Amino acid sequence: MGNSKLYINFDFRWKYAGALFLPGVRGFTAGLFFRWEKLCEGGGGKSMLQRTRANITVHHKCEDKTLDEVLPTSVGLWAGKSVDDKFIKFLSELVGETAWEEFKMEHKEEFLEIIQNIHAKKKLIKPNESGNTRIIIPRVLQDLSKKSHGVKTFNAVIQKKDVHRNVMDFEVGKLVLDNHFFRGFFKKTIDGIVKHIDEIFQESRAKDVKIIVMVGSFSRCLLVQDAIKKNFCNLSIIVPKQCELAVLKGAVYFGHISDAIPRRSARLTYGFQTWPEFNEDIHPEEKRVEWGKSSRCRDVFLKIVTKGDKIMKGFTKSQVFRVPYNRENVLECGLFISEKKNLMFVDDPDCKLLGTLQVPFSPNKQNSETLVEEKLLFGETELIFTAEDIYSGLKYEIRFDLNN
């Protein structure tokens, strides 16, 4: 990258490149990388919101010191935000939903104080430690809650909750929670993390993995670390002291060496819709369509790329179709996707339409030899779907973000 150029890279793979610099990682051959990231949403006059998601992928380090993506990145909501959501739901039910909504909308600074306090406690809670966790309850929320419940003290609010009043108390402006009760807010999220990692290790391509690298803010959570170490005790678990710095280093490294991770795995199966000749051995009778002098099978999924296939920047696959005569003189070309590797028809429940292109034809030029080429081109961050009328040379295209 020259001194006079600014390179903006939207490729999500740079987030893993920082792992090349971590102590204990430089000598690995294959590793599973677990990263938590924060996404900002909002705009149009609305307050900015944050949500957190977890990205998991398996990489193999090649002899040229680049990373090869062994399995496609999987994305899920197994993150700290899901813990926040459960605790906030509990807190809103405790103080009263009306009081909570007024507090959240009218007292944003105090609301942020609670969120920051929860984030801090998530990193401090230990797996088997007895005792209590204390969460700040701002004075304004205490007052709103007392008014909502018609009581004089916040302790009285707690006593009205028969289910939880034995595991919490209120002292000096803080909600005091039993540690065992507080750890319950993490259980579903942590169980989801462990389950998904275990599913990854069922894949034959992940059999060489020797390390698990955790980066991002939620990797500091001792409960998460403990669960992963207990369930995957035969692997080396690496949690760098500066989790966020690993991601930053990846951005810098990828900015200078954009081909640090030249090969990726397709996250989905991609295909086109086609109507091949009807085959009684494999096609159901309800899919039969009479087409001139022949019988065709409608809505067949023609697989172009299979989930997990190795793809590089510039990777292209195409298919030429003969266009049937139709009164509308328009061919609708659809690009379909699926989480499954194999499927028969585009109307299967596991198949989704990603996008369509309308290719028009002149009525006086349409004939049995009219051909259309549908093509997929994988770039660094986008997928380009094109349809070209071979007779006229007219081309139509639509682009999709590969990171979404």
C-alpha positions as CSV (number, residue, x, y, z in Angstrom):
1,M,0.0,0.0,0.0
2,G,1.7,3.2,-1.2
3,N,2.0,6.3,0.9
4,S,-0.4,8.1,-1.4
5,K,-3.2,5.5,-1.3
6,L,-5.8,4.7,1.3
7,Y,-7.0,1.1,1.2
8,I,-10.4,0.4,2.7
9,N,-11.0,-3.3,3.2
10,F,-14.4,-4.7,4.1
11,D,-13.3,-8.3,4.1
12,F,-14.2,-10.0,7.4
13,R,-11.2,-12.4,7.1
14,W,-8.8,-9.7,8.4
15,K,-10.3,-10.3,11.8
16,Y,-8.5,-13.6,12.0
17,A,-5.2,-12.5,10.5
18,G,-4.1,-11.0,13.9
19,A,-3.9,-14.6,15.2
20,L,-0.7,-15.0,13.4
21,F,1.0,-12.7,15.9
22,L,-0.3,-14.4,19.1
23,P,2.2,-16.2,21.4
24,G,1.6,-19.9,21.1
25,V,-0.1,-19.6,17.7
26,R,2.9,-19.2,15.4
27,G,3.8,-22.9,15.4
28,F,0.3,-24.2,14.9
29,T,-0.8,-26.1,11.8
30,A,-4.6,-26.0,12.3
31,G,-6.7,-24.0,14.8
32,L,-10.3,-23.0,15.6
33,F,-10.7,-19.2,16.0
34,F,-13.5,-17.9,18.2
35,R,-14.1,-14.1,17.9
36,W,-16.7,-11.8,19.4
37,E,-17.5,-8.5,17.7
38,K,-19.8,-5.6,18.3
39,L,-22.0,-4.2,15.6
40,C,-23.6,-0.8,15.7
41,E,-27.0,-0.2,14.3
42,G,-29.2,2.9,14.2
43,G,-29.6,6.1,12.4
44,G,-32.4,8.3,11.2
45,G,-32.8,10.0,14.5
46,K,-32.9,6.8,16.5
47,S,-30.4,6.0,19.2
48,M,-27.4,3.9,18.2
49,L,-27.7,0.3,19.4
50,Q,-25.1,-2.3,19.8
51,R,-25.5,-6.0,19.2
52,T,-22.8,-8.7,19.6
53,R,-22.3,-11.8,17.6
54,A,-19.9,-14.7,17.7
55,N,-17.8,-15.8,14.6
56,I,-16.2,-19.2,14.6
57,T,-14.0,-20.6,11.9
58,V,-11.2,-23.2,11.4
59,H,-8.0,-22.2,9.7
60,H,-4.9,-24.1,8.6
61,K,-1.6,-22.3,8.4
62,C,0.2,-23.0,5.1
63,E,3.9,-23.2,4.4
64,D,3.9,-19.7,2.9
65,K,2.5,-18.4,6.2
66,T,-0.9,-17.6,4.8
67,L,-4.1,-18.9,6.4
68,D,-6.4,-21.3,4.6
69,E,-10.0,-21.3,5.7
70,V,-10.8,-24.9,6.3
71,L,-14.5,-24.5,7.2
72,P,-16.8,-21.6,6.4
73,T,-17.3,-19.0,9.1
74,S,-20.3,-19.7,11.2
75,V,-22.1,-16.8,12.9
76,G,-24.3,-16.9,15.9
77,L,-25.7,-14.9,18.9
78,W,-23.6,-16.8,21.4
79,A,-22.2,-13.6,22.9
80,G,-22.2,-11.3,25.8
81,K,-25.1,-9.4,24.5
82,S,-27.4,-12.4,24.9
83,V,-26.4,-12.5,28.6
84,D,-27.2,-8.8,28.8
85,D,-30.6,-9.3,27.3
86,K,-31.5,-12.0,29.8
87,F,-30.4,-9.9,32.7
88,I,-32.2,-6.8,31.5
89,K,-35.4,-8.8,31.0
90,F,-35.1,-10.0,34.6
91,L,-34.4,-6.5,35.8
92,S,-37.3,-5.0,33.9
93,E,-39.7,-7.6,35.3
94,L,-38.3,-6.8,38.8
95,V,-38.7,-3.0,38.7
96,G,-41.8,-3.1,36.5
97,E,-41.9,-2.9,32.7
98,T,-43.5,0.6,32.7
99,A,-40.9,2.0,35.1
100,W,-38.1,0.3,33.1
101,E,-39.3,1.7,29.7
102,E,-39.5,5.2,31.2
103,F,-36.0,4.8,32.7
104,K,-34.5,3.6,29.5
105,M,-36.0,6.4,27.4
106,E,-35.7,9.3,29.7
107,H,-32.5,8.6,31.6
108,K,-30.0,7.3,29.1
109,E,-26.9,8.2,31.1
110,E,-28.0,6.1,34.1
111,F,-29.2,3.3,31.8
112,L,-25.7,3.2,30.3
113,E,-24.2,3.1,33.8
114,I,-26.2,-0.2,34.4
115,I,-25.0,-1.7,31.1
116,Q,-21.4,-0.9,31.8
117,N,-21.7,-2.3,35.3
118,I,-23.1,-5.6,33.9
119,H,-20.2,-5.8,31.4
120,A,-17.7,-5.4,34.2
121,K,-19.4,-8.1,36.3
122,K,-19.5,-10.6,33.4
123,K,-15.7,-10.6,33.3
124,L,-15.3,-11.0,37.1
125,I,-17.8,-13.7,38.0
126,K,-16.0,-17.0,38.6
127,P,-17.2,-20.6,37.9
128,N,-17.5,-22.0,41.4
129,E,-17.1,-18.9,43.6
130,S,-19.7,-18.5,46.4
131,G,-20.8,-15.1,47.6
132,N,-22.6,-12.3,45.8
133,T,-22.5,-10.0,42.8
134,R,-23.6,-6.4,43.2
135,I,-25.2,-4.4,40.4
136,I,-25.7,-0.6,40.7
137,I,-29.4,0.5,40.7
138,P,-29.5,4.3,40.0
139,R,-31.6,6.4,42.4
140,V,-33.9,7.4,39.5
141,L,-34.7,3.8,38.7
142,Q,-35.4,3.0,42.4
143,D,-37.9,5.9,42.5
144,L,-39.6,4.9,39.3
145,S,-39.9,1.3,40.5
146,K,-41.2,2.3,44.0
147,K,-43.8,4.5,42.3
148,S,-44.8,1.8,39.9
149,H,-45.3,-0.8,42.7
150,G,-46.8,1.6,45.2
151,V,-44.2,0.9,47.9
152,K,-41.9,3.1,50.0
153,T,-38.6,1.2,49.7
154,F,-36.8,-0.8,47.0
155,N,-36.5,-3.7,49.3
156,A,-40.2,-3.8,49.3
157,V,-40.1,-4.1,45.5
158,I,-37.9,-7.2,45.9
159,Q,-40.1,-8.8,48.5
160,K,-43.0,-8.7,46.1
161,K,-41.1,-11.2,43.9
162,D,-41.8,-14.5,45.5
163,V,-39.7,-16.5,43.0
164,H,-36.4,-14.6,43.4
165,R,-36.5,-12.8,46.8
166,N,-34.4,-15.6,48.5
167,V,-31.5,-15.1,46.1
168,M,-31.3,-11.3,46.1
169,D,-31.2,-8.3,48.4
170,F,-30.7,-4.5,48.2
171,E,-27.9,-2.7,50.0
172,V,-26.5,0.8,49.7
173,G,-27.9,1.4,46.2
174,K,-26.9,-2.0,44.8
175,L,-28.8,-5.1,43.9
176,V,-27.1,-8.0,45.7
177,L,-27.5,-11.3,43.7
178,D,-26.4,-14.8,44.8
179,N,-23.5,-15.8,42.5
180,H,-25.1,-19.2,41.6
181,F,-28.2,-17.3,40.5
182,F,-26.2,-14.7,38.5
183,R,-24.3,-17.5,36.7
184,G,-27.7,-18.8,35.5
185,F,-27.9,-15.8,33.0
186,F,-24.9,-17.3,31.2
187,K,-26.0,-20.9,30.9
188,K,-27.9,-20.9,27.6
189,T,-25.3,-18.8,25.9
190,I,-22.3,-20.9,27.1
191,D,-24.2,-24.2,26.3
192,G,-24.7,-22.9,22.8
193,I,-21.0,-22.1,22.4
194,V,-19.9,-25.5,23.5
195,K,-22.6,-27.3,21.4
196,H,-21.6,-25.5,18.3
197,I,-17.8,-26.0,18.7
198,D,-18.5,-29.7,19.4
199,E,-20.5,-29.9,16.1
200,I,-17.5,-28.3,14.3
201,F,-15.2,-31.0,15.6
202,Q,-17.5,-33.7,14.1
203,E,-16.4,-32.5,10.7
204,S,-13.6,-34.6,9.3
205,R,-11.8,-31.5,8.1
206,A,-11.4,-30.2,11.6
207,K,-9.7,-33.3,12.9
208,D,-6.2,-31.7,12.8
209,V,-7.2,-28.8,15.0
210,K,-4.9,-28.5,18.0
211,I,-5.7,-25.1,19.4
212,I,-8.7,-22.8,20.1
213,V,-8.0,-19.1,20.0
214,M,-10.5,-16.7,21.6
215,V,-10.5,-13.0,20.9
216,G,-12.9,-10.2,21.5
217,S,-14.4,-8.8,24.8
218,F,-16.5,-11.8,25.8
219,S,-13.4,-14.1,25.7
220,R,-12.4,-12.4,29.0
221,C,-15.4,-14.0,30.7
222,L,-14.1,-16.6,33.1
223,L,-17.2,-18.7,32.8
224,V,-16.7,-19.0,29.0
225,Q,-13.1,-19.9,29.4
226,D,-13.8,-22.5,32.0
227,A,-16.5,-24.2,29.9
228,I,-14.3,-24.4,26.8
229,K,-11.3,-25.7,28.8
230,K,-13.4,-28.4,30.5
231,N,-15.2,-29.6,27.4
232,F,-12.1,-29.4,25.1
233,C,-9.4,-30.3,27.6
234,N,-7.3,-32.1,24.9
235,L,-6.7,-28.9,23.0
236,S,-4.6,-25.8,23.8
237,I,-6.8,-22.9,24.7
238,I,-5.3,-19.5,23.9
239,V,-6.9,-16.3,25.4
240,P,-4.5,-13.4,24.7
241,K,-4.1,-10.7,27.4
242,Q,-5.2,-8.0,25.0
243,C,-8.0,-9.7,23.2
244,E,-9.1,-6.6,21.2
245,L,-5.5,-5.8,20.1
246,A,-5.3,-9.2,18.3
247,V,-8.2,-8.0,16.1
248,L,-6.6,-4.6,15.5
249,K,-3.3,-6.2,14.5
250,G,-5.2,-8.4,12.0
251,A,-6.7,-5.2,10.4
252,V,-3.2,-3.7,10.0
253,Y,-1.7,-6.9,8.7
254,F,-4.5,-7.5,6.2
255,G,-4.2,-3.8,5.1
256,H,-0.6,-4.4,4.0
257,I,-0.9,-8.1,2.9
258,S,-4.5,-8.5,1.6
259,D,-3.8,-12.1,0.4
260,A,-2.9,-13.3,4.0
261,I,-6.0,-15.5,3.8
262,P,-6.3,-16.1,0.0
263,R,-8.6,-19.1,0.2
264,R,-12.0,-19.1,1.9
265,S,-14.7,-21.7,2.2
266,A,-18.1,-21.0,0.7
267,R,-20.5,-20.3,3.6
268,L,-23.6,-21.5,1.5
269,T,-24.6,-23.7,-1.4
270,Y,-25.4,-21.6,-4.5
271,G,-27.4,-22.7,-7.5
272,F,-29.7,-21.7,-10.4
273,Q,-33.2,-22.8,-11.3
274,T,-33.5,-25.1,-14.3
275,W,-36.1,-27.2,-16.1
276,P,-34.3,-30.4,-17.3
277,E,-35.9,-33.2,-19.2
278,F,-38.2,-35.2,-17.0
279,N,-36.7,-38.4,-15.6
280,E,-39.3,-40.8,-14.2
281,D,-36.6,-42.4,-12.0
282,I,-35.8,-39.3,-10.0
283,H,-38.4,-36.7,-10.6
284,P,-41.8,-36.6,-8.9
285,E,-44.8,-36.6,-11.2
286,E,-46.2,-33.4,-9.8
287,K,-43.1,-31.6,-11.1
288,R,-43.8,-32.7,-14.7
289,V,-44.5,-29.9,-17.3
290,E,-45.2,-30.5,-21.0
291,W,-42.9,-28.3,-23.0
292,G,-43.5,-28.6,-26.8
293,K,-42.8,-32.2,-27.7
294,S,-41.0,-33.0,-24.5
295,S,-41.7,-33.3,-20.8
296,R,-39.7,-31.2,-18.4
297,C,-39.2,-31.1,-14.6
298,R,-39.8,-27.7,-13.2
299,D,-38.0,-25.9,-10.3
300,V,-34.9,-28.1,-10.3
301,F,-32.0,-26.7,-8.2
302,L,-28.8,-26.8,-10.3
303,K,-25.9,-26.6,-7.9
304,I,-23.1,-24.3,-8.9
305,V,-21.1,-24.0,-5.6
306,T,-21.3,-26.4,-2.6
307,K,-21.1,-25.1,0.9
308,G,-17.5,-25.6,2.0
309,D,-16.0,-25.4,-1.5
310,K,-12.6,-23.6,-1.6
311,I,-13.0,-20.3,-3.4
312,M,-10.6,-17.5,-4.1
313,K,-11.0,-13.9,-5.3
314,G,-12.0,-14.0,-9.0
315,F,-13.5,-17.5,-8.7
316,T,-16.2,-17.9,-11.4
317,K,-18.8,-20.5,-12.3
318,S,-21.3,-20.3,-15.1
319,Q,-24.0,-22.2,-16.9
320,V,-25.7,-21.7,-20.3
321,F,-29.4,-22.2,-20.7
322,R,-31.6,-22.5,-23.7
323,V,-34.5,-20.1,-23.4
324,P,-38.1,-21.4,-24.0
325,Y,-40.6,-19.3,-25.9
326,N,-42.8,-17.3,-23.6
327,R,-45.4,-14.7,-24.3
328,E,-43.9,-12.2,-21.8
329,N,-40.6,-12.2,-23.8
330,V,-38.8,-12.0,-20.4
331,L,-36.6,-14.7,-18.7
332,E,-36.5,-14.5,-14.9
333,C,-33.1,-15.7,-13.7
334,G,-32.9,-16.6,-10.0
335,L,-30.0,-17.2,-7.7
336,F,-30.8,-19.6,-4.9
337,I,-28.9,-20.4,-1.7
338,S,-29.1,-23.1,1.0
339,E,-27.3,-24.2,4.2
340,K,-27.6,-27.7,2.9
341,K,-25.0,-29.2,0.6
342,N,-27.5,-31.2,-1.5
343,L,-31.1,-30.5,-2.4
344,M,-33.3,-31.2,-5.4
345,F,-35.7,-28.3,-5.9
346,V,-35.7,-24.5,-5.4
347,D,-39.0,-24.7,-3.5
348,D,-37.5,-27.0,-0.8
349,P,-38.0,-25.5,2.7
350,D,-34.2,-25.3,3.1
351,C,-33.7,-23.3,-0.2
352,K,-34.0,-19.5,-0.4
353,L,-34.1,-17.0,-3.3
354,L,-31.2,-14.6,-2.9
355,G,-32.1,-12.4,-5.9
356,T,-33.4,-12.3,-9.5
357,L,-32.5,-10.8,-12.8
358,Q,-35.1,-9.9,-15.5
359,V,-33.7,-10.6,-19.0
360,P,-35.9,-9.2,-21.8
361,F,-36.1,-10.6,-25.4
362,S,-37.4,-9.1,-28.6
363,P,-40.4,-11.1,-29.8
364,N,-39.2,-11.2,-33.4
365,K,-35.7,-12.5,-32.4
366,Q,-36.7,-15.1,-29.9
367,N,-36.3,-18.6,-31.2
368,S,-35.2,-22.1,-30.2
369,E,-31.6,-21.1,-30.3
370,T,-31.9,-18.2,-27.8
371,L,-29.3,-18.7,-25.1
372,V,-28.6,-17.1,-21.8
373,E,-25.4,-17.5,-19.7
374,E,-25.9,-17.2,-15.9
375,K,-22.6,-16.6,-14.0
376,L,-21.4,-16.2,-10.5
377,L,-18.2,-14.2,-9.7
378,F,-16.7,-14.2,-6.2
379,G,-14.8,-11.0,-5.3
380,E,-13.1,-10.2,-2.0
381,T,-16.3,-9.0,-0.3
382,E,-19.1,-9.3,-2.8
383,L,-20.8,-11.9,-5.0
384,I,-21.7,-10.8,-8.6
385,F,-24.6,-12.6,-10.3
386,T,-24.9,-11.9,-14.1
387,A,-27.2,-13.0,-16.8
388,E,-26.1,-12.4,-20.5
389,D,-28.2,-12.7,-23.6
390,I,-25.6,-14.4,-25.8
391,Y,-27.5,-13.5,-29.0
392,S,-27.6,-9.7,-28.3
393,G,-24.6,-9.4,-25.9
394,L,-26.8,-7.5,-23.4
395,K,-25.7,-8.2,-19.8
396,Y,-27.6,-7.7,-16.5
397,E,-26.1,-8.0,-13.0
398,I,-26.8,-7.8,-9.3
399,R,-24.3,-7.7,-6.4
400,F,-24.5,-9.2,-2.9
401,D,-22.4,-8.6,0.2
402,L,-20.5,-11.8,1.1
403,N,-20.1,-10.7,4.7
404,N,-23.8,-10.6,5.4
